[in-house]
Amino acid sequence: MPRNRITITSKDREAMLDLIRKHQIQVYDHGIRYSKSTGHSVDAVAEPADITKLKAAGYDVEQHEDVDEYGKARQQEVGRGDRYKQSGPR
């Protein structure tokens, strides 16, 4: 099942605390942000079913990339083998 990085926003601070207490959402530990215009927001990782539940509970949820696909793509950037191993005598 895909997992997406999401941004969750709510005007209610207690509702944001319920993300962990009640909804058991895996919230990034970077802390909660606040803006007068949008309210409180936090980043997290969630599956589609959790995203649906959060939206039904009144949270604004912005979906970003699938973290598993993104991670696999980033792994392709990692080199192979031992780059410090010498190929022959110097």
MMTF fields as JSON, N, C-alpha, C and O atoms, coordinates in Angstrom:
{
  "mmtfVersion": "1.0.0",
  "mmtfProducer": "UNKNOWN",
  "numBonds": 359,
  "numAtoms": 360,
  "numGroups": 90,
  "numChains": 1,
  "numModels": 1,
  "chainsPerModel": [1],
  "groupsPerChain": [90],
  "chainIdList": ["A"],
  "bondAtomList": [4, 2, 8, 6, 12, 10, 16, 14, 20, 18, 24, 22, 28, 26, 32, 30, 36, 34, 40, 38, 44, 42, 48, 46, 52, 50, 56, 54, 60, 58, 64, 62, 68, 66, 72, 70, 76, 74, 80, 78, 84, 82, 88, 86, 92, 90, 96, 94, 100, 98, 104, 102, 108, 106, 112, 110, 116, 114, 120, 118, 124, 122, 128, 126, 132, 130, 136, 134, 140, 138, 144, 142, 148, 146, 152, 150, 156, 154, 160, 158, 164, 162, 168, 166, 172, 170, 176, 174, 180, 178, 184, 182, 188, 186, 192, 190, 196, 194, 200, 198, 204, 202, 208, 206, 212, 210, 216, 214, 220, 218, 224, 222, 228, 226, 232, 230, 236, 234, 240, 238, 244, 242, 248, 246, 252, 250, 256, 254, 260, 258, 264, 262, 268, 266, 272, 270, 276, 274, 280, 278, 284, 282, 288, 286, 292, 290, 296, 294, 300, 298, 304, 302, 308, 306, 312, 310, 316, 314, 320, 318, 324, 322, 328, 326, 332, 330, 336, 334, 340, 338, 344, 342, 348, 346, 352, 350, 356, 354],
  "bondOrderList": [1, 1, 1, 1, 1, 1, 1, 1, 1, 1, 1, 1, 1, 1, 1, 1, 1, 1, 1, 1, 1, 1, 1, 1, 1, 1, 1, 1, 1, 1, 1, 1, 1, 1, 1, 1, 1, 1, 1, 1, 1, 1, 1, 1, 1, 1, 1, 1, 1, 1, 1, 1, 1, 1, 1, 1, 1, 1, 1, 1, 1, 1, 1, 1, 1, 1, 1, 1, 1, 1, 1, 1, 1, 1, 1, 1, 1, 1, 1, 1, 1, 1, 1, 1, 1, 1, 1, 1, 1],
  "groupList": [{"groupName": "MET", "atomNameList": ["N", "CA", "C", "O"], "elementList": ["N", "C", "C", "O"], "formalChargeList": [0, 0, 0, 0], "bondAtomList": [1, 0, 2, 1, 3, 2], "bondOrderList": [1, 1, 2], "singleLetterCode": "M", "chemCompType": "L-PEPTIDE LINKING"}, {"groupName": "PRO", "atomNameList": ["N", "CA", "C", "O"], "elementList": ["N", "C", "C", "O"], "formalChargeList": [0, 0, 0, 0], "bondAtomList": [1, 0, 2, 1, 3, 2], "bondOrderList": [1, 1, 2], "singleLetterCode": "P", "chemCompType": "L-PEPTIDE LINKING"}, {"groupName": "ARG", "atomNameList": ["N", "CA", "C", "O"], "elementList": ["N", "C", "C", "O"], "formalChargeList": [0, 0, 0, 0], "bondAtomList": [1, 0, 2, 1, 3, 2], "bondOrderList": [1, 1, 2], "singleLetterCode": "R", "chemCompType": "L-PEPTIDE LINKING"}, {"groupName": "ASN", "atomNameList": ["N", "CA", "C", "O"], "elementList": ["N", "C", "C", "O"], "formalChargeList": [0, 0, 0, 0], "bondAtomList": [1, 0, 2, 1, 3, 2], "bondOrderList": [1, 1, 2], "singleLetterCode": "N", "chemCompType": "L-PEPTIDE LINKING"}, {"groupName": "ILE", "atomNameList": ["N", "CA", "C", "O"], "elementList": ["N", "C", "C", "O"], "formalChargeList": [0, 0, 0, 0], "bondAtomList": [1, 0, 2, 1, 3, 2], "bondOrderList": [1, 1, 2], "singleLetterCode": "I", "chemCompType": "L-PEPTIDE LINKING"}, {"groupName": "THR", "atomNameList": ["N", "CA", "C", "O"], "elementList": ["N", "C", "C", "O"], "formalChargeList": [0, 0, 0, 0], "bondAtomList": [1, 0, 2, 1, 3, 2], "bondOrderList": [1, 1, 2], "singleLetterCode": "T", "chemCompType": "L-PEPTIDE LINKING"}, {"groupName": "SER", "atomNameList": ["N", "CA", "C", "O"], "elementList": ["N", "C", "C", "O"], "formalChargeList": [0, 0, 0, 0], "bondAtomList": [1, 0, 2, 1, 3, 2], "bondOrderList": [1, 1, 2], "singleLetterCode": "S", "chemCompType": "L-PEPTIDE LINKING"}, {"groupName": "LYS", "atomNameList": ["N", "CA", "C", "O"], "elementList": ["N", "C", "C", "O"], "formalChargeList": [0, 0, 0, 0], "bondAtomList": [1, 0, 2, 1, 3, 2], "bondOrderList": [1, 1, 2], "singleLetterCode": "K", "chemCompType": "L-PEPTIDE LINKING"}, {"groupName": "ASP", "atomNameList": ["N", "CA", "C", "O"], "elementList": ["N", "C", "C", "O"], "formalChargeList": [0, 0, 0, 0], "bondAtomList": [1, 0, 2, 1, 3, 2], "bondOrderList": [1, 1, 2], "singleLetterCode": "D", "chemCompType": "L-PEPTIDE LINKING"}, {"groupName": "GLU", "atomNameList": ["N", "CA", "C", "O"], "elementList": ["N", "C", "C", "O"], "formalChargeList": [0, 0, 0, 0], "bondAtomList": [1, 0, 2, 1, 3, 2], "bondOrderList": [1, 1, 2], "singleLetterCode": "E", "chemCompType": "L-PEPTIDE LINKING"}, {"groupName": "ALA", "atomNameList": ["N", "CA", "C", "O"], "elementList": ["N", "C", "C", "O"], "formalChargeList": [0, 0, 0, 0], "bondAtomList": [1, 0, 2, 1, 3, 2], "bondOrderList": [1, 1, 2], "singleLetterCode": "A", "chemCompType": "L-PEPTIDE LINKING"}, {"groupName": "LEU", "atomNameList": ["N", "CA", "C", "O"], "elementList": ["N", "C", "C", "O"], "formalChargeList": [0, 0, 0, 0], "bondAtomList": [1, 0, 2, 1, 3, 2], "bondOrderList": [1, 1, 2], "singleLetterCode": "L", "chemCompType": "L-PEPTIDE LINKING"}, {"groupName": "HIS", "atomNameList": ["N", "CA", "C", "O"], "elementList": ["N", "C", "C", "O"], "formalChargeList": [0, 0, 0, 0], "bondAtomList": [1, 0, 2, 1, 3, 2], "bondOrderList": [1, 1, 2], "singleLetterCode": "H", "chemCompType": "L-PEPTIDE LINKING"}, {"groupName": "GLN", "atomNameList": ["N", "CA", "C", "O"], "elementList": ["N", "C", "C", "O"], "formalChargeList": [0, 0, 0, 0], "bondAtomList": [1, 0, 2, 1, 3, 2], "bondOrderList": [1, 1, 2], "singleLetterCode": "Q", "chemCompType": "L-PEPTIDE LINKING"}, {"groupName": "VAL", "atomNameList": ["N", "CA", "C", "O"], "elementList": ["N", "C", "C", "O"], "formalChargeList": [0, 0, 0, 0], "bondAtomList": [1, 0, 2, 1, 3, 2], "bondOrderList": [1, 1, 2], "singleLetterCode": "V", "chemCompType": "L-PEPTIDE LINKING"}, {"groupName": "TYR", "atomNameList": ["N", "CA", "C", "O"], "elementList": ["N", "C", "C", "O"], "formalChargeList": [0, 0, 0, 0], "bondAtomList": [1, 0, 2, 1, 3, 2], "bondOrderList": [1, 1, 2], "singleLetterCode": "Y", "chemCompType": "L-PEPTIDE LINKING"}, {"groupName": "GLY", "atomNameList": ["N", "CA", "C", "O"], "elementList": ["N", "C", "C", "O"], "formalChargeList": [0, 0, 0, 0], "bondAtomList": [1, 0, 2, 1, 3, 2], "bondOrderList": [1, 1, 2], "singleLetterCode": "G", "chemCompType": "PEPTIDE LINKING"}],
  "groupTypeList": [0, 1, 2, 3, 2, 4, 5, 4, 5, 6, 7, 8, 2, 9, 10, 0, 11, 8, 11, 4, 2, 7, 12, 13, 4, 13, 14, 15, 8, 12, 16, 4, 2, 15, 6, 7, 6, 5, 16, 12, 6, 14, 8, 10, 14, 10, 9, 1, 10, 8, 4, 5, 7, 11, 7, 10, 10, 16, 15, 8, 14, 9, 13, 12, 9, 8, 14, 8, 9, 15, 16, 7, 10, 2, 13, 13, 9, 14, 16, 2, 16, 8, 2, 15, 7, 13, 6, 16, 1, 2],
  "groupIdList": [1, 2, 3, 4, 5, 6, 7, 8, 9, 10, 11, 12, 13, 14, 15, 16, 17, 18, 19, 20, 21, 22, 23, 24, 25, 26, 27, 28, 29, 30, 31, 32, 33, 34, 35, 36, 37, 38, 39, 40, 41, 42, 43, 44, 45, 46, 47, 48, 49, 50, 51, 52, 53, 54, 55, 56, 57, 58, 59, 60, 61, 62, 63, 64, 65, 66, 67, 68, 69, 70, 71, 72, 73, 74, 75, 76, 77, 78, 79, 80, 81, 82, 83, 84, 85, 86, 87, 88, 89, 90],
  "secStructList": [7, 7, 7, 3, 3, 3, 3, 3, 3, 3, 1, 7, 2, 2, 2, 2, 2, 2, 2, 2, 2, 6, 1, 7, 7, 3, 3, 7, 6, 6, 7, 7, 3, 3, 3, 6, 6, 6, 3, 3, 3, 3, 3, 3, 3, 3, 7, 2, 2, 2, 2, 2, 2, 2, 2, 2, 6, 6, 7, 3, 3, 3, 3, 3, 3, 3, 2, 2, 2, 2, 2, 2, 2, 2, 2, 6, 6, 1, 7, 7, 1, 7, 6, 6, 1, 7, 1, 1, 7, 7],
  "xCoordList": [0.849, 0.0, 0.899, 1.847, 0.62, 1.472, 1.354, 0.315, 2.448, 2.465, 2.904, 3.881, 2.177, 2.475, 2.963, 2.536, 3.865, 4.209, 3.068, 2.631, 2.582, 1.443, 1.697, 2.542, 0.965, 0.93, -0.492, -1.444, -0.624, -1.935, -2.099, -1.199, -3.248, -3.506, -4.852, -5.83, -4.864, -6.104, -5.981, -4.891, -7.082, -7.093, -7.023, -6.659, -7.369, -7.485, -6.215, -5.876, -5.521, -4.283, -4.556, -3.766, -5.649, -5.989, -6.21, -5.848, -6.802, -7.002, -5.655, -5.512, -4.67, -3.341, -2.707, -2.033, -2.917, -2.398, -3.087, -2.488, -4.338, -5.08, -4.537, -4.84, -3.748, -3.158, -2.38, -2.412, -1.684, -0.907, -1.764, -1.793, -2.456, -3.219, -4.367, -4.551, -5.127, -6.344, -6.166, -6.564, -5.572, -5.483, -4.217, -4.122, -3.244, -1.982, -1.263, -0.827, -1.162, -0.477, 1.014, 1.396, 1.849, 3.298, 3.701, 3.881, 3.838, 4.147, 5.654, 6.328, 6.19, 7.615, 7.897, 7.046, 9.059, 9.399, 9.958, 10.653, 9.667, 10.162, 9.312, 9.61, 8.275, 7.433, 6.276, 6.198, 5.407, 4.198, 4.477, 5.209, 3.897, 4.061, 2.728, 1.668, 2.798, 1.561, 1.612, 2.631, 0.484, 0.295, -1.096, -2.044, -1.23, -2.544, -3.554, -4.739, -3.095, -4.025, -4.477, -5.631, -3.595, -3.95, -4.117, -4.774, -3.546, -3.617, -2.365, -1.275, -2.533, -1.422, -1.221, -2.186, 0.033, 0.303, 1.51, 2.391, 1.522, 2.587, 2.733, 1.777, 3.937, 4.183, 4.128, 4.457, 3.71, 3.556, 3.63, 3.729, 3.581, 3.49, 2.22, 1.971, 1.409, 0.151, -0.242, 0.145, -1.016, -1.576, -2.883, -3.47, -3.352, -4.587, -5.786, -6.568, -5.949, -7.085, -7.007, -8.023, -5.796, -5.617, -5.906, -6.492, -5.498, -5.74, -7.247, -7.732, -7.97, -9.432, -10.066, -10.954, -9.613, -10.133, -9.838, -10.687, -8.636, -8.27, -9.143, -9.608, -9.362, -10.222, -11.647, -12.287, -12.141, -13.488, -13.589, -14.66, -12.464, -12.434, -12.278, -12.259, -12.166, -12.111, -10.737, -10.605, -9.72, -8.375, -8.217, -8.818, -7.412, -7.009, -5.747, -4.783, -5.736, -4.599, -4.103, -4.859, -2.835, -2.201, -1.258, -0.316, -1.524, -0.702, 0.504, 0.42, 1.635, 2.871, 3.277, 2.408, 4.552, 5.028, 4.807, 4.647, 4.804, 4.804, 6.22, 7.175, 6.365, 7.701, 8.464, 9.693, 7.773, 8.462, 9.025, 10.173, 8.214, 8.696, 9.833, 10.828, 9.683, 10.72, 12.027, 13.108, 11.915, 13.107, 13.812, 15.041, 13.04, 13.632, 14.336, 15.408, 13.735, 14.358, 15.663, 16.647, 15.672, 16.889, 17.999, 19.178, 17.634, 18.638, 19.398, 20.543, 18.781, 19.448, 20.609, 21.489, 20.609, 21.678, 22.922, 23.985, 22.789, 23.895, 24.82, 24.366, 26.135, 27.124, 27.181, 26.689, 27.785, 27.931, 29.407, 30.292, 29.652, 31.017, 31.765, 31.191, 33.049, 33.911, 34.729, 35.697, 34.351, 35.045, 36.45, 37.235, 36.789, 38.121, 39.078, 40.284, 38.553, 39.395, 40.211, 39.682, 41.496, 42.375, 42.275, 42.177, 42.301, 42.135, 43.428, 43.384, 44.551, 45.812, 46.94, 46.708, 48.151, 49.288, 49.569, 49.364, 50.025, 50.362, 51.818, 52.271],
  "yCoordList": [-1.178, 0.0, 1.248, 1.319, 2.206, 3.402, 4.251, 4.293, 4.913, 5.877, 7.215, 7.287, 8.264, 9.586, 10.52, 10.442, 11.403, 12.515, 13.499, 13.807, 13.994, 14.908, 16.097, 16.041, 17.157, 18.306, 18.405, 18.489, 18.394, 18.436, 19.808, 20.287, 20.443, 21.785, 21.822, 21.207, 22.572, 22.772, 24.056, 24.407, 24.746, 25.966, 25.625, 26.475, 24.392, 23.966, 23.237, 22.183, 23.791, 23.184, 21.819, 20.894, 21.675, 20.395, 19.31, 18.151, 19.698, 18.735, 18.254, 17.093, 19.149, 18.759, 17.767, 16.828, 17.967, 17.024, 15.666, 14.633, 15.673, 14.427, 13.59, 12.4, 14.189, 13.416, 12.238, 11.143, 12.456, 11.395, 10.642, 9.411, 11.382, 10.761, 9.892, 8.771, 10.395, 9.716, 8.98, 7.823, 9.651, 9.102, 8.28, 7.575, 8.361, 7.615, 7.801, 6.843, 9.059, 9.415, 9.591, 10.166, 9.088, 9.215, 10.634, 10.914, 11.523, 12.929, 13.129, 12.586, 13.903, 14.238, 15.045, 15.812, 14.883, 15.546, 16.958, 17.466, 17.585, 18.945, 19.998, 21.19, 19.578, 20.509, 21.043, 20.888, 21.662, 22.218, 23.656, 24.381, 24.061, 25.436, 26.145, 25.519, 27.458, 28.232, 29.465, 30.149, 29.731, 30.917, 31.452, 30.675, 32.746, 33.328, 33.023, 32.842, 32.966, 32.762, 31.304, 31.059, 30.335, 28.933, 28.126, 27.085, 28.577, 27.831, 26.998, 27.364, 25.879, 24.99, 23.99, 23.53, 23.655, 22.637, 21.806, 22.268, 20.578, 19.633, 18.677, 18.439, 18.132, 17.152, 15.752, 15.548, 14.796, 13.425, 12.461, 12.87, 11.164, 10.106, 9.328, 8.976, 9.056, 8.336, 7.544, 7.866, 6.505, 5.691, 6.32, 7.129, 5.962, 6.559, 6.455, 7.401, 5.334, 5.177, 6.196, 6.757, 6.429, 7.419, 8.83, 9.643, 9.112, 10.426, 10.671, 11.763, 9.662, 9.767, 10.036, 10.881, 9.321, 9.516, 10.918, 11.537, 11.42, 12.767, 13.822, 14.753, 13.675, 14.622, 14.583, 15.623, 13.374, 13.226, 13.842, 14.286, 13.866, 14.442, 15.96, 16.598, 16.549, 17.995, 18.61, 19.833, 17.79, 18.31, 18.659, 18.017, 19.669, 19.95, 19.137, 19.261, 18.305, 17.432, 17.684, 17.567, 18.028, 18.212, 17.036, 16.827, 16.261, 15.101, 15.512, 16.35, 14.883, 15.09, 13.746, 12.961, 13.477, 12.276, 11.002, 11.037, 9.87, 8.54, 8.329, 8.3, 8.183, 8.128, 6.868, 6.898, 5.765, 4.531, 4.636, 4.266, 5.142, 5.326, 6.336, 6.136, 7.407, 8.442, 7.872, 8.153, 7.073, 6.464, 5.524, 5.525, 4.715, 3.795, 4.557, 4.155, 5.645, 6.461, 7.072, 7.13, 7.521, 8.124, 7.086, 7.422, 5.828, 4.778, 4.533, 4.081, 4.824, 4.654, 5.624, 5.415, 6.691, 7.687, 7.26, 7.865, 6.228, 5.765, 4.898, 4.039, 5.125, 4.36, 2.909, 2.555, 2.07, 0.645, 0.34, 0.995, -0.655, -1.097, -0.197, 0.707, -0.465, 0.278, 1.286, 0.915, 2.535, 3.554, 3.827, 4.467, 3.366, 3.597, 2.444, 2.571, 1.339, 0.177, 0.496, 0.965, 0.231, 0.509, -0.663, -1.825, -0.333, -1.346, -2.096, -3.156, -1.601, -2.28, -1.564, -0.566, -2.069, -1.439, -0.038, 0.231, 0.806, 2.171, 2.348, 3.436],
  "zCoordList": [0.0, 0.0, 0.0, 0.783, -0.847, -0.909, 0.359, 1.018, 0.664, 1.775, 1.189, 0.444, 1.532, 1.003, 2.092, 3.244, 1.704, 2.582, 2.447, 1.338, 3.577, 3.561, 4.476, 5.37, 4.243, 5.142, 5.655, 4.879, 6.977, 7.629, 8.265, 8.954, 8.035, 8.549, 9.267, 8.843, 10.377, 11.121, 11.932, 12.382, 12.114, 12.934, 14.427, 15.24, 14.787, 16.175, 16.637, 16.1, 17.624, 18.136, 18.764, 18.579, 19.496, 20.118, 19.063, 19.266, 17.943, 16.856, 16.324, 15.94, 16.303, 15.846, 16.82, 16.397, 18.1, 19.089, 18.973, 19.271, 18.543, 18.348, 17.192, 17.098, 16.322, 15.23, 15.794, 15.231, 16.896, 17.525, 18.539, 18.546, 19.388, 20.474, 19.974, 20.448, 19.035, 18.587, 17.257, 17.125, 16.284, 14.93, 14.69, 13.685, 15.6, 15.522, 14.175, 13.537, 13.777, 12.529, 12.817, 13.836, 11.905, 12.037, 11.616, 10.431, 12.607, 12.369, 12.411, 13.287, 11.474, 11.522, 12.771, 13.222, 13.321, 14.582, 14.396, 15.276, 13.284, 13.038, 13.728, 13.643, 14.397, 15.127, 14.308, 13.09, 15.027, 14.436, 14.002, 14.676, 12.886, 12.396, 12.553, 12.541, 12.7, 12.84, 11.958, 11.864, 11.316, 10.499, 10.817, 10.93, 10.96, 11.256, 10.165, 10.444, 8.933, 7.823, 7.671, 7.322, 7.926, 7.709, 8.991, 8.979, 10.074, 11.324, 11.542, 11.101, 12.226, 12.557, 11.431, 10.82, 11.157, 10.146, 10.563, 11.289, 10.084, 10.397, 9.218, 8.48, 9.045, 7.985, 8.58, 9.748, 7.767, 8.239, 7.068, 5.912, 7.389, 6.396, 6.704, 7.857, 5.672, 5.897, 4.657, 3.534, 4.899, 3.824, 3.351, 4.07, 2.147, 1.616, 2.557, 2.654, 3.247, 4.164, 5.304, 5.715, 5.808, 6.876, 6.37, 7.085, 5.151, 4.559, 4.439, 4.738, 4.005, 3.898, 5.259, 5.374, 6.295, 7.655, 8.171, 8.813, 7.893, 8.35, 7.688, 8.345, 6.39, 5.677, 6.225, 6.377, 6.52, 7.073, 8.471, 8.882, 9.199, 10.548, 10.516, 11.569, 9.318, 9.191, 9.007, 9.01, 8.849, 8.61, 7.132, 6.271, 6.843, 5.467, 5.23, 5.986, 4.191, 3.918, 2.499, 1.534, 2.387, 1.078, 0.851, 1.615, -0.219, -0.526, -1.359, -2.257, -1.02, -1.769, -2.391, -2.767, -2.501, -3.185, -2.371, -1.151, -3.091, -2.489, -1.954, -2.731, -0.645, -0.047, -0.434, -0.501, -0.69, -1.076, -2.49, -2.735, -3.419, -4.799, -4.84, -5.537, -4.099, -4.065, -3.505, -4.022, -2.449, -1.851, -2.81, -2.892, -3.543, -4.513, -5.634, -6.088, -6.071, -7.124, -6.623, -7.36, -5.385, -4.817, -4.644, -4.754, -4.373, -4.216, -5.512, -5.477, -6.656, -7.945, -8.107, -8.942, -7.302, -7.367, -6.591, -6.733, -5.778, -4.945, -5.772, -6.528, -5.629, -6.384, -5.946, -4.874, -6.779, -6.492, -6.242, -6.792, -5.41, -5.176, -4.202, -3.594, -4.07, -3.152, -3.951, -4.614, -3.893, -4.692, -4.183, -4.883, -2.998, -2.439, -2.729, -2.523, -3.199, -3.528, -4.777, -5.784, -4.684, -5.823, -6.818, -6.423, -8.079, -9.118, -9.399, -10.023, -8.973, -9.225, -8.494, -7.811, -8.635, -7.929, -8.49, -9.674, -7.637, -8.063, -8.233, -8.587]
}
